[in-house]
Amino acid sequence: PILSANIRRSFEQAYPETQIILHEAHQADLLAMLDRAEIDIALTYHLGVGADTIFSSVATLPPYVILSADHPMAKRSSISLADLVHLPMVLLDLPLSGDYFLSMFHRQGLTPNIADRTKELPVMRSLVANGFGYGLINIRTHTAVAPDGKPLVFLPLEGDHQPMKLGIVHKFMEKPPRLVTSFIDHVANRATQGDLPGMIVHKA
């Protein structure tokens, strides 16, 4: 939701003869839709991408801890999993993404204290902002508020953790249609120029 409408608008302005039909789905469903040829391309993460699928990275998204503004740890410059492990966690429990966040703990021999689970990012942000626990997230937005207006704090997660890769996914084709390659180039150029809307990203 942070990127799709803005990128659709800029692409259709650059190529006025085209029209994008937007579908929304979680990671696993998007990959299944590609397999069934229901969509041509997806703007999503590298998780679960198969060998017959091409992934073109446009941004690197390291993990952050998200806290309420009045959390006792909110004024730190960074935070570790060991600091968090006994605190209540609000898990963003999406297909593939949930396993990604939990694997960070498991690699360190830790088990998080999961107090709440949700598949909706706005719900997770609201629960965190209202003091129900901390969250882990890779999408760091310029606007650090929950949907109800309560402030949030994003802190870098200490340690060597695998970042998320945001990019364009499509099935392998010997000669991809010009529409597909043009869309990939369009998004990549915007990322290179630091023009991915609403997000704080690291260059891929």
C-alpha positions in Angstrom: 0.0 0.0 0.0 2.9 2.4 0.5 4.3 1.9 -3.0 1.8 0.4 -5.4 -0.5 3.3 -6.1 2.3 5.8 -6.5 4.4 3.6 -8.8 1.3 2.7 -10.8 0.5 6.4 -11.3 4.1 7.3 -12.4 4.3 4.4 -14.8 1.0 5.1 -16.5 2.1 8.8 -16.8 5.4 7.7 -18.4 3.6 5.1 -20.7 0.1 6.6 -21.2 -0.9 3.8 -23.6 -0.6 1.2 -20.8 -2.9 0.4 -17.9 -2.0 -1.5 -14.7 -4.6 -3.7 -13.1 -3.7 -3.9 -9.4 -4.1 -7.0 -7.3 -3.3 -7.2 -3.6 -2.3 -10.3 -1.8 0.2 -11.7 0.8 3.6 -13.0 -0.4 2.7 -16.7 -0.7 -0.5 -15.8 -2.6 1.3 -13.4 -5.0 3.8 -16.2 -5.9 0.9 -18.6 -6.5 -0.8 -16.1 -8.7 2.4 -15.8 -10.8 2.5 -19.6 -11.1 -1.1 -19.6 -12.3 -0.4 -16.8 -14.8 -3.1 -14.7 -13.1 -0.6 -11.8 -12.9 2.4 -10.9 -15.0 4.6 -9.3 -12.3 4.7 -8.6 -8.6 6.2 -5.9 -6.4 7.2 -7.9 -3.3 10.0 -9.6 -1.3 12.5 -12.2 -2.2 11.1 -14.8 0.3 10.0 -18.1 -1.2 10.9 -17.2 -4.8 11.4 -20.3 -6.8 14.1 -21.3 -9.3 11.8 -20.7 -12.3 11.2 -17.1 -11.1 13.2 -14.0 -11.7 13.7 -11.6 -8.8 15.1 -8.1 -9.5 16.0 -6.4 -6.3 15.4 -2.6 -6.0 15.9 -2.0 -2.2 17.4 -3.6 0.9 15.2 -3.4 4.0 17.0 -4.3 7.2 15.0 -5.2 10.3 13.9 -2.7 12.8 12.3 -2.9 16.2 9.1 -0.9 16.5 8.1 0.5 20.0 5.6 2.8 21.5 6.9 6.3 22.1 6.7 5.8 25.9 8.4 2.4 26.0 11.3 2.2 28.5 13.7 1.3 25.6 12.4 3.9 23.2 15.2 6.3 23.7 18.0 3.8 22.9 20.0 4.1 19.7 19.5 0.4 18.9 18.3 -2.8 20.5 19.1 -6.5 20.5 17.0 -9.6 20.4 18.4 -10.6 23.8 16.9 -7.3 25.2 13.5 -8.2 23.7 13.2 -11.9 24.2 11.2 -11.8 27.5 9.1 -8.8 26.5 5.6 -9.3 24.9 5.9 -9.4 21.1 3.3 -8.5 18.5 4.1 -10.8 15.6 3.3 -9.7 12.0 2.3 -13.3 11.2 2.1 -13.2 7.4 2.9 -16.2 5.2 6.7 -16.5 4.9 7.3 -13.2 6.7 6.3 -14.6 10.1 8.9 -17.4 9.7 11.5 -14.8 8.6 11.0 -12.8 11.9 11.0 -15.9 14.1 14.1 -17.3 12.5 16.1 -14.4 13.8 15.4 -15.6 17.3 15.9 -19.3 16.5 19.3 -18.7 15.0 20.4 -17.3 18.4 18.8 -20.0 20.4 16.1 -17.7 21.6 12.3 -18.1 21.9 10.2 -14.9 21.7 7.3 -14.2 24.0 4.5 -13.9 21.4 1.6 -12.0 23.0 -0.4 -11.2 19.9 -0.4 -12.2 16.2 -1.8 -10.3 13.3 -1.7 -10.5 9.5 -2.3 -6.7 9.1 0.5 -4.2 9.4 -1.8 -1.3 10.6 -3.1 -3.6 13.4 0.4 -4.4 14.5 1.4 -0.8 14.5 -1.7 0.1 16.6 -1.1 -2.7 19.1 2.5 -1.6 19.5 1.7 2.1 19.8 -0.9 1.3 22.6 1.7 -0.6 24.6 0.7 -4.2 23.9 4.3 -5.2 23.0 7.1 -4.6 20.5 7.1 -5.5 16.8 9.7 -6.4 14.2 9.4 -4.8 10.8 11.4 -4.1 7.6 9.2 -1.3 6.2 10.3 1.9 7.9 8.0 4.7 6.9 8.7 8.4 7.1 5.5 8.8 9.1 6.1 7.2 12.5 2.5 7.1 13.8 0.0 4.3 14.2 -3.4 4.5 12.4 -5.0 6.0 15.6 -2.4 8.8 15.6 -0.3 7.5 18.5 3.5 7.9 17.9 5.9 5.0 17.2 9.7 4.7 17.5 11.8 2.6 15.0 15.2 1.4 16.3 17.8 -0.6 14.4 18.1 -4.2 15.4 21.6 -5.0 16.6 23.4 -8.0 15.0 24.0 -9.5 11.6 20.5 -10.3 10.4 19.4 -11.1 6.9 17.6 -8.1 5.4 14.5 -8.3 3.3 15.0 -7.6 -0.4 12.2 -5.6 -2.1 12.0 -6.1 -5.8 10.1 -7.1 -8.9 9.2 -10.8 -9.5 8.1 -12.5 -12.7 8.3 -16.0 -14.2 11.3 -16.9 -16.3 10.8 -16.0 -19.9 13.4 -16.2 -22.8 12.2 -12.8 -24.0 10.1 -10.9 -21.5 7.5 -8.6 -23.1 8.6 -4.9 -23.4 5.9 -4.0 -20.9 7.5 -6.2 -18.2 11.0 -4.9 -18.8 9.9 -1.3 -19.0 8.1 -1.7 -15.6 11.2 -3.3 -14.0 13.4 -0.5 -15.4 10.9 2.2 -14.2 10.9 0.9 -10.6 14.6 0.4 -10.6 15.3 3.9 -11.8 13.0 5.4 -9.1 14.8 3.3 -6.5 18.2 4.4 -7.7 17.1 8.0 -7.5 15.9 7.5 -3.9 12.3 8.0 -5.0 10.5 5.0 -3.5 7.6 6.9 -1.8 7.0 6.9 1.9 9.8 4.5 2.8 13.3 4.8 4.3 15.4 2.3 2.3 18.9 1.2 1.8 20.2 0.9 -1.8 20.0 -2.7 -3.1 
